[in-house]
């Protein structure tokens, strides 16, 4: 659950991001040259959408990482940063490296969505089939897999996935995404 703070208290999202970057830079000046300071700096740049500087900071963090969790977090942040910078191939590469340290669905999700952006539907399908297998209650993964099946005109698999969604989440019938599938004449 995300907390919501009115803009009157914290300012606009741009101001919040700029403040985060300033805090990260201040922290870096106080405690420079360690893993955490570079991770903080990278997150600060990322929040202001300065993806080039964020990448540089995360790469510096990689050089200072000492254990699997630190390596994973640095490479995962590099993957998300690359994805947001629309460098989807690099996002896949960084997320794949992250998974060599800790196999985590978050990195696999970045890989799957990157394949979708690259229009590599076969690879995306494999990724999301695995994600759904590991996380059968995750509706986002299920809807994404359904979309992939539809895009490949595999209506039987799409219908099967829609039925599975309905079974695990009966409330899905009222979801806008689910309603859009009904436009195609699929009634479950």
GUSENU-591911 format. One line per field, with one value per residue (C-alpha): residue number from 1; x, y, z. Coordinates in pm, whole numbers. Layout:
<sites>
k <- NUM  ...
px <- X  ...
py <- Y  ...
pz <- Z  ...
</sites>
This chain:
<sites>
k <- 1  2  3  4  5  6  7  8  9  10  11  12  13  14  15  16  17  18  19  20  21  22  23  24  25  26  27  28  29  30  31  32  33  34  35  36  37  38  39  40  41  42  43  44  45  46  47  48  49  50  51  52  53  54  55  56  57  58  59  60  61  62  63  64  65  66  67  68  69  70  71  72  73  74  75  76  77  78  79  80  81  82  83  84  85  86  87  88  89  90  91  92  93  94  95  96  97  98  99  100  101  102  103  104  105  106  107  108  109  110  111  112  113  114  115  116  117  118  119  120  121  122  123  124  125  126  127  128  129  130  131  132  133  134  135  136  137  138  139  140  141  142  143  144  145  146  147  148  149  150  151  152  153  154  155  156  157  158  159  160  161  162  163  164  165  166  167  168  169  170  171  172  173  174  175  176  177  178  179  180  181  182  183  184  185  186  187  188
px <- 0  134  81  -67  49  -130  84  18  230  513  487  446  600  873  957  963  1195  1422  1433  1521  1806  1934  1922  2107  2374  2412  2444  2701  2906  2895  2966  3117  3257  3045  2781  2484  2575  2593  2263  2099  2246  2124  1773  1785  1880  1625  1347  1428  1437  1806  1864  2221  2344  2137  2306  2650  2571  2433  2739  2958  2753  2818  3194  3153  2902  3016  2745  2474  2202  2401  2492  2130  1992  2242  2178  1801  1807  2015  1750  1460  1656  1730  1363  1248  1513  1355  1676  1494  1781  2000  1710  1700  2077  2091  1790  1946  2267  2063  1907  2251  2276  1918  1645  1356  1024  1080  1378  1189  902  1141  1266  913  791  1112  1049  700  842  1088  796  962  635  773  1029  770  527  785  871  508  413  688  582  219  334  537  274  -66  -260  -88  -357  -116  94  -220  -366  -31  -9  -367  -271  25  -196  -444  -165  -56  -418  -398  -758  -778  -490  -626  -967  -809  -616  -930  -1117  -831  -840  -1213  -1163  -894  -1059  -1437  -1432  -1236  -1565  -1598  -1237  -1206  -937  -1165  -1453  -1232  -1191  -1568  -1572  -1404  -1708  -1545  -1801  -1685
py <- 0  337  637  947  1289  1593  1820  2105  1920  1789  1979  1842  1511  1702  1899  1581  1414  1718  1720  1349  1417  1704  1481  1207  1450  1584  1229  1153  1457  1349  980  947  640  366  137  296  651  552  363  667  895  665  663  1042  1078  814  1004  1311  1096  1160  803  854  982  717  448  587  590  234  114  272  86  -242  -182  -143  -422  -683  -949  -1109  -877  -564  -694  -794  -455  -261  -470  -470  -89  -78  -294  -74  238  98  2  353  492  268  69  -262  -485  -347  -390  -761  -794  -620  -812  -1138  -1052  -958  -1305  -1466  -1324  -1372  -1525  -1286  -1234  -858  -900  -1158  -911  -650  -911  -1007  -652  -566  -854  -716  -371  -534  -725  -1057  -1228  -1583  -1483  -1272  -1564  -1797  -1538  -1472  -1840  -1893  -1588  -1708  -2057  -1914  -1652  -1795  -1527  -1233  -1081  -848  -1143  -1333  -1042  -985  -1351  -1335  -1034  -1224  -1520  -1288  -1113  -1453  -1551  -1839  -1801  -2135  -2046  -1693  -1830  -2078  -1801  -1585  -1869  -1915  -1542  -1561  -1863  -1701  -1358  -1364  -984  -975  -971  -604  -510  -282  -509  -810  -616  -530  -900  -940  -692  -966  -1183  -1400  -1484  -1688
pz <- 0  -98  121  -33  81  -59  -273  -33  225  11  -316  -668  -768  -956  -642  -435  -688  -693  -312  -311  -554  -337  -28  -218  -330  25  155  -114  -8  357  302  -42  -200  -48  -191  -13  -113  -480  -457  -296  -560  -838  -690  -667  -1033  -1129  -952  -1163  -1479  -1531  -1641  -1763  -1426  -1246  -1454  -1371  -999  -1004  -1198  -929  -668  -853  -820  -443  -381  -130  -119  -330  -207  -288  -634  -694  -588  -800  -1112  -1054  -1030  -1348  -1517  -1408  -1501  -1849  -1892  -1806  -2043  -2311  -2348  -2328  -2437  -2160  -1916  -2006  -1968  -1629  -1494  -1612  -1426  -1117  -1127  -1109  -757  -638  -855  -803  -978  -991  -1222  -1426  -1459  -1604  -1849  -1954  -2006  -2192  -2432  -2490  -2571  -2812  -2970  -2887  -2801  -2787  -2523  -2338  -2339  -2185  -1922  -1825  -1829  -1573  -1372  -1366  -1267  -977  -884  -984  -793  -962  -1183  -1367  -1481  -1583  -1781  -1950  -2046  -2179  -2392  -2531  -2620  -2792  -2984  -3116  -3195  -2951  -2839  -2658  -2427  -2384  -2293  -2050  -1880  -1859  -1693  -1449  -1367  -1304  -1077  -860  -863  -917  -890  -1216  -1403  -1313  -1403  -1704  -1850  -1823  -1979  -2278  -2349  -2354  -2644  -2846  -2781  -2521  -2255  -1962
</sites>
